[in-house]
Amino acid sequence: MSRTLMIQGTASGAGKTTLVAAFCRILANKGYNVAPFKSQNMSNYSYKWDGFEISQAQAMQAMAAKIEPSPHMNPILLKPLGNYRSSVLLQGKFYKKMYANDYYEKFVLKHGMRVALDSFKILSQKYDLVIMEGAGSPAEINLQKFDIANMLLAERLNSPVILVADIEKGGSFASIIGTMSLLPKKHQKMVRGFLINKFQGNADLLKPGLRKIKQITSKSVLGVIPKIKMNLPNEDSLDDRIHLFNKGNRKKINSELDRLARTVSTHVDIKSIERLFA
């Protein structure tokens, strides 16, 4: 059975996708047999491979891990159609079109978690490590009881969690502490530390804030990652630079993944990350 780690964010666009890719590449380079996993993803930017379709983000993460994509890396893909309606793909195949209310009330808890767990089990039997990506924020109070992409899944799998905040948008300290305060106590305990992403400037200036975070949450910031311009696919509709992933640009993406991995490994205590795998 594989060991797991989940990367969650304080908001969409915090950098979860690229950090999962970075950790996949770093750990693959260290000799681990590692795979990415995102139980539920909403994106129109998909990747078709060998008769199935998953988010291009998970396909890119598979490349980072130096493995072939699998439908089990993204067992639920929601492709928005507008008017609160989406095409639902399960394990790479079209299932049905659903309105948001029906998806949450009739599908997620009865069937969605089972689909996610079935796919995770298949991956866990093949890979030593599975790095899971959360979706949006785990502190969306109105969605927490349906949130099979964040803490509900981490709880079922007894997975440690790292919470990522984007400092470029401002308010990163408040977003970390606020997110923690909105989580149930049992989920707060699952968070093992924080990463601050997209920083520009002298990281020493952040030290008072890092100490305050530790004082309030009893958790440490495990790294401050600088903002770097990356030419990588991004699933997030909030990003104005979508780069479609295709077979023709594999060499270029591989080079970018190596550069990303070097940057992250320089600014994050990777040994601490390795010790977090449950």
C-alpha positions in Angstrom: 0.0 0.0 0.0 1.4 3.4 -0.9 2.1 6.3 1.4 0.3 9.6 0.8 0.5 13.3 1.1 -2.1 15.9 0.2 -1.4 19.4 -1.0 -4.3 21.7 -0.3 -4.5 25.5 -0.9 -6.1 28.4 0.9 -7.7 29.3 -2.4 -7.9 28.5 -6.1 -4.7 29.5 -7.9 -2.5 29.1 -4.8 -0.1 26.8 -6.7 -1.3 23.3 -5.8 -1.0 21.9 -9.3 2.6 23.1 -9.9 3.7 22.1 -6.4 2.3 18.6 -6.8 4.2 18.4 -10.1 7.4 19.7 -8.4 7.2 17.1 -5.7 6.5 14.4 -8.2 9.6 15.3 -10.1 11.8 15.8 -7.0 10.8 12.4 -5.5 11.0 10.6 -8.8 14.5 11.9 -9.2 15.2 10.5 -5.7 14.2 7.1 -6.9 10.6 6.9 -5.6 7.9 5.3 -7.6 5.4 8.2 -7.3 2.0 9.1 -8.8 -0.2 12.2 -8.7 -3.9 12.0 -7.8 -6.8 14.5 -7.8 -10.1 12.9 -6.9 -12.3 15.6 -8.3 -11.3 18.3 -10.8 -13.4 21.0 -12.6 -11.7 22.0 -15.8 -12.3 22.2 -19.5 -8.6 21.7 -20.2 -8.4 18.0 -20.5 -5.9 15.5 -22.0 -6.9 12.4 -24.0 -4.7 9.4 -23.8 -5.2 5.8 -24.8 -9.0 5.9 -24.8 -9.6 8.0 -21.7 -9.7 11.7 -20.8 -8.4 13.4 -17.6 -7.5 16.9 -16.6 -4.3 18.1 -18.4 -3.0 19.1 -15.0 -2.8 15.4 -13.9 -1.3 14.4 -17.2 1.4 17.0 -16.7 1.9 15.7 -13.1 2.3 12.2 -14.5 5.0 13.5 -16.8 6.7 15.1 -13.8 6.6 11.7 -12.0 8.1 10.1 -15.1 5.1 7.7 -15.6 2.3 7.3 -18.1 -1.1 9.0 -17.4 -3.9 6.9 -15.9 -7.6 7.5 -15.7 -7.3 6.8 -12.0 -5.1 9.9 -11.4 -8.3 12.0 -11.9 -11.3 9.7 -11.4 -13.9 12.5 -11.5 -13.6 15.3 -14.1 -16.2 18.0 -14.3 -16.3 19.9 -17.6 -18.4 23.1 -17.1 -21.2 23.6 -19.7 -22.6 26.8 -18.2 -25.8 27.5 -16.2 -24.5 25.4 -13.3 -24.3 22.3 -15.4 -21.3 20.1 -16.2 -20.3 17.0 -18.1 -19.2 14.4 -15.6 -16.5 12.0 -16.6 -15.7 9.0 -14.3 -12.3 7.3 -14.5 -11.7 8.9 -17.9 -15.1 8.1 -19.5 -18.2 10.2 -20.0 -20.9 9.4 -17.4 -23.7 12.0 -17.7 -24.5 15.7 -17.7 -25.5 17.0 -14.2 -26.6 20.2 -12.6 -24.6 21.3 -9.6 -27.4 20.6 -7.1 -27.9 17.1 -8.3 -24.2 16.4 -8.4 -23.7 17.4 -4.8 -27.0 16.2 -3.3 -27.4 12.9 -5.3 -24.0 11.9 -6.5 -21.0 13.0 -4.4 -21.5 11.3 -1.1 -23.3 8.2 -2.5 -21.1 7.5 -5.4 -18.3 10.1 -5.8 -16.3 9.0 -2.8 -16.5 5.4 -3.8 -15.2 6.2 -7.3 -12.4 8.2 -5.8 -11.4 5.5 -3.3 -11.5 2.8 -5.9 -9.1 4.7 -8.2 -6.9 5.6 -5.3 -6.7 1.9 -4.3 -5.6 1.0 -7.9 -2.8 3.6 -7.8 -1.7 2.6 -4.3 -1.2 -1.0 -5.4 1.2 0.2 -8.2 3.1 3.1 -6.7 5.1 3.6 -3.5 4.0 7.2 -3.0 0.8 9.1 -4.1 0.8 12.9 -3.9 -2.7 14.1 -3.8 -3.9 17.5 -5.0 -6.8 19.2 -3.2 -9.3 21.5 -5.0 -10.0 25.2 -4.2 -10.0 25.6 -0.5 -10.9 23.1 2.3 -12.6 26.0 4.2 -15.6 26.5 1.9 -18.1 26.2 4.7 -21.1 25.6 2.3 -19.4 22.7 0.6 -17.4 21.0 3.4 -19.9 18.1 3.8 -19.5 17.4 0.1 -15.8 18.1 -0.3 -14.4 14.8 -1.4 -11.4 16.6 -3.0 -10.0 17.9 0.3 -10.3 16.9 4.0 -13.0 14.2 3.6 -10.7 12.3 1.4 -7.6 13.0 3.4 -9.5 11.8 6.5 -10.6 8.5 4.8 -7.0 7.8 3.7 -5.4 9.1 6.9 -3.2 11.4 4.8 -1.1 14.3 6.2 -1.9 17.6 4.6 0.3 20.6 3.6 -1.6 23.9 3.1 -0.3 26.3 0.4 -0.9 30.1 0.3 -0.2 32.5 -2.5 1.5 35.6 -1.0 1.4 37.5 -4.3 -2.3 38.2 -3.9 -1.7 39.6 -0.4 -3.2 38.4 2.9 -1.4 35.1 2.9 -0.9 35.0 6.7 -4.6 35.8 7.3 -5.6 33.2 4.7 -3.5 30.5 6.4 -4.8 31.3 9.9 -8.3 31.9 8.7 -8.4 28.6 6.8 -7.2 26.7 9.9 -9.7 28.4 12.1 -12.6 27.3 9.8 -11.6 23.7 9.8 -12.9 21.2 12.3 -10.4 20.3 15.0 -9.9 16.8 13.6 -9.0 18.3 10.2 -6.7 21.0 11.8 -4.7 18.1 13.3 -4.1 16.7 9.8 -2.4 19.8 8.6 1.3 19.3 9.2 2.7 22.6 7.9 2.4 25.4 5.4 4.1 26.6 2.2 4.1 30.2 1.1 4.2 30.4 -2.7 5.0 33.1 -5.3 7.1 35.3 -3.0 9.2 38.2 -4.4 11.8 39.9 -2.3 13.9 39.2 0.8 12.4 36.2 2.6 13.9 37.4 5.9 11.3 40.1 6.0 8.7 37.4 6.5 10.2 36.0 9.7 7.9 37.9 12.1 4.9 36.6 10.2 6.2 33.0 10.1 6.8 33.1 13.9 3.2 34.4 14.4 1.8 31.6 12.3 3.7 29.0 14.4 2.5 30.7 17.6 -1.2 30.7 16.6 -1.4 27.3 14.8 1.5 25.4 16.3 2.4 24.5 12.8 5.5 25.6 10.9 6.0 27.1 7.4 8.0 24.5 5.6 9.2 26.7 2.8 8.9 30.1 1.0 8.9 29.5 -2.7 9.8 32.4 -5.0 7.6 33.4 -7.9 9.0 32.1 -11.1 7.7 32.4 -14.6 6.7 29.0 -15.8 5.5 27.8 -19.2 3.4 24.9 -17.9 -0.2 23.9 -18.4 -2.6 25.3 -15.9 -6.1 24.0 -15.3 -7.3 27.0 -13.4 -9.8 29.2 -15.1 -8.6 32.1 -12.9 -5.2 32.0 -14.7 -5.0 34.2 -17.8 -2.2 32.1 -19.3 -3.5 28.7 -20.2 -1.0 26.5 -22.0 -2.5 23.4 -23.6 -0.5 20.2 -22.9 0.1 18.1 -26.0 2.5 15.5 -27.3 4.4 18.0 -29.4 5.7 20.0 -26.4 6.8 17.2 -24.1 10.5 18.1 -24.3 9.8 21.8 -23.4 7.5 20.8 -20.5 10.0 18.3 -19.2 12.7 21.1 -19.1 10.3 23.4 -17.3 9.5 20.6 -14.8 13.2 20.2 -14.1 13.6 23.9 -13.5 10.5 24.0 -11.2 11.8 21.0 -9.2 15.2 22.7 -8.7 13.6 25.9 -7.5 11.2 24.2 -5.1 13.9 21.8 -3.7 16.1 24.9 -3.0 13.4 26.6 -1.0 11.6 23.7 0.7 13.0 21.3 3.3 12.5 18.1 1.2 13.6 15.8 4.0 10.7 17.2 6.1 8.4 16.5 3.2 9.6 12.9 2.9 9.0 12.4 6.6 5.4 13.5 6.2 4.3 10.6 4.1 2.0 8.4 6.1 
